[in-house]
Amino acid sequence: MKLRIRDVREDRDLTQKQISAFLMCDQSLYSKYERGERDIPLELILRLADYYDVSLDYLTCRTKNPKKND
């Protein structure tokens, strides 16, 4: 699954180390998530969507609109 997690992180000038600390995982594991070498658990994608205040559909490339539909 293609994810926008790298683009969103870089748009906010955050490092992989900062995000991996937020997710409580190793930076090398998070790097694999960004490169698509490992599947990221749904729980972590949901946490990232909340952290970045974007929709889950946006992170998973189902829409180009980052806004949440509350």
C-alpha positions as CSV (number, residue, x, y, z in Angstrom):
1,M,0.0,0.0,0.0
2,K,1.4,3.4,-1.0
3,L,1.3,5.8,1.9
4,R,1.8,9.6,2.1
5,I,3.5,9.3,5.5
6,R,6.9,10.5,4.2
7,D,5.5,13.5,2.3
8,V,3.4,14.6,5.3
9,R,6.3,14.2,7.7
10,E,8.6,16.2,5.4
11,D,6.0,18.9,4.8
12,R,6.0,19.5,8.6
13,D,9.9,19.5,8.8
14,L,9.9,16.5,11.1
15,T,12.5,13.8,11.2
16,Q,12.0,10.0,11.1
17,K,13.5,10.0,14.6
18,Q,10.8,12.4,15.9
19,I,8.0,10.4,14.4
20,S,9.3,7.0,15.5
21,A,9.6,8.4,19.1
22,F,5.9,9.5,18.9
23,L,4.9,6.0,17.6
24,M,7.2,4.4,20.2
25,C,9.0,2.3,17.6
26,D,12.6,2.1,16.3
27,Q,13.6,4.6,13.7
28,S,14.9,1.9,11.4
29,L,11.5,0.2,11.5
30,Y,9.7,3.5,10.8
31,S,12.0,4.0,7.8
32,K,10.9,0.7,6.4
33,Y,7.3,1.8,6.7
34,E,8.0,4.9,4.7
35,R,9.9,2.9,2.0
36,G,7.1,0.3,1.8
37,E,9.4,-2.5,3.0
38,R,7.2,-3.3,5.9
39,D,3.4,-3.0,6.3
40,I,2.5,-0.4,8.9
41,P,-0.1,-1.5,11.4
42,L,-3.5,0.2,11.1
43,E,-3.2,1.4,14.7
44,L,-0.1,3.4,13.7
45,I,-1.6,4.8,10.6
46,L,-4.6,6.0,12.7
47,R,-2.2,7.6,15.2
48,L,-0.4,9.4,12.4
49,A,-3.6,10.7,10.9
50,D,-4.6,12.1,14.3
51,Y,-1.1,13.5,14.9
52,Y,-1.0,15.3,11.5
53,D,-4.7,16.1,11.7
54,V,-5.4,14.6,8.3
55,S,-7.9,12.0,7.1
56,L,-7.0,8.3,7.0
57,D,-8.1,8.3,3.3
58,Y,-5.5,11.0,2.7
59,L,-2.7,9.1,4.3
60,T,-3.6,6.0,2.4
61,C,-3.8,7.9,-1.0
62,R,-7.6,7.3,-1.4
63,T,-8.1,11.1,-1.7
64,K,-6.0,14.2,-2.4
65,N,-8.0,16.1,0.2
66,P,-6.2,16.1,3.5
67,K,-9.2,17.4,5.5
68,K,-11.1,15.2,7.8
69,N,-14.8,14.8,7.3
70,D,-16.0,15.0,10.8
